[in-house]
Amino acid sequence: MERTRRGQYRLRLPPQEREILRSLPRQLRELLGTSDPALRRLFPPAYEDDPERQAEYEGLVSPELTRDRLDTLAIVERTIDSSKLTEEEITAWLGALNDLRLVLGTRLDVTEEMYEEGLPEDDPRSPAFALFAYLGWLEEQIVEAMASGLPRGEGTGPG
């Protein structure tokens, strides 16, 4: 992933990786319409100890958050075979990848130790964890490409 001089982003993914990524937005879209506990990280409770206020909060924010996520997933699906992405598209990719990682990480109950050491190959969660790690790597590539377009100099470093 790299930023072009024209402000677009070159998306260089092998066909196998595009095929893996192609199915993920649909899976997340289907999950968004449920009360699956894996969605907890996407819709964290604001009033955990007050069910009435929590229900009111969810009624206010959940429809808009869900709609935004569905729009993001649609952009990823529309651009999965693209070789270049606009700023809006790359931002959508970053959001979708982050959402996918949050849901997958919740399902896998990823711990710091697991993240650092990985899983044994014979662990049944190993393929899903490999996908989790790949999505994290891809997110990192996007962030680095986006950061390369930021102005350098004053105010960009510590101090």
JOLIN-V93208 format. One record per pair of residues at least 24 apart in sequence whose ideal C-beta (glycine too) atoms are under 10 Angstrom apart, sorted by the first residue. I is the first residue (numbers start at 1). J is the second residue. Records with the same first field share a line. If there is no record, write none. Layout:
I=J, J
This chain:
1=85, 90, 93, 138, 140, 141, 142, 143, 144, 145, 146, 148
2=141, 144, 145, 148
3=87, 90, 144, 145, 146, 147, 148, 149, 150
4=84, 85, 145, 149
6=84, 86
7=86, 87, 149
8=82, 83, 84, 85, 86, 87, 89, 90
9=82, 83, 84, 85, 86, 87, 89, 90, 91, 93, 141, 142, 145, 146, 148, 149
10=82, 83, 84, 85, 145
11=79, 80, 81, 82, 83, 84, 85, 89, 90, 93, 141, 142, 145
12=83, 141
13=80, 81, 82, 83, 138, 141
15=81
17=134, 138
18=80, 81, 82
19=80
20=131, 134, 135
21=76, 77, 80, 93, 96, 97, 100, 131, 134, 135, 138
22=76, 77, 80, 81
23=80
24=73, 76, 77, 80, 96, 97, 99, 100, 103, 104, 131, 135
25=69, 70, 72, 73, 74, 75, 76, 77, 78, 80, 96, 99, 100
26=73, 77
27=73, 100, 103, 104
28=69, 70, 72, 73, 76, 96, 99, 100, 103, 104
29=66, 69, 70, 73, 74, 77
31=99, 100, 103, 107
32=62, 65, 66, 67, 69, 70, 73, 99, 103
33=66, 70
36=103, 106, 107
37=106, 107
38=102, 103, 104, 105, 106, 107, 108
39=66, 69, 99, 102, 103, 106
40=102, 103, 106
41=98, 99, 101, 102, 103, 104, 105, 106
42=66, 69, 98, 99, 100, 102, 103, 106
43=69
44=102
68=92, 95
69=95, 96, 99
71=95
72=96, 97, 98, 99
73=99, 100
76=100
85=142, 145
87=146, 149
90=142, 143, 145, 146
91=142, 146
93=138, 139, 142
94=138, 139, 142, 143, 145, 146
95=139
96=135, 139
97=134, 135, 136, 137, 138, 139, 140, 141, 142
98=135, 136, 139, 142
99=135
100=131, 132, 135, 138, 139
101=131, 132, 133, 134, 135, 136, 138, 139
102=132, 135
103=132
104=128, 129, 131, 132, 133, 135, 136
105=129, 132, 135, 136
107=132
108=132
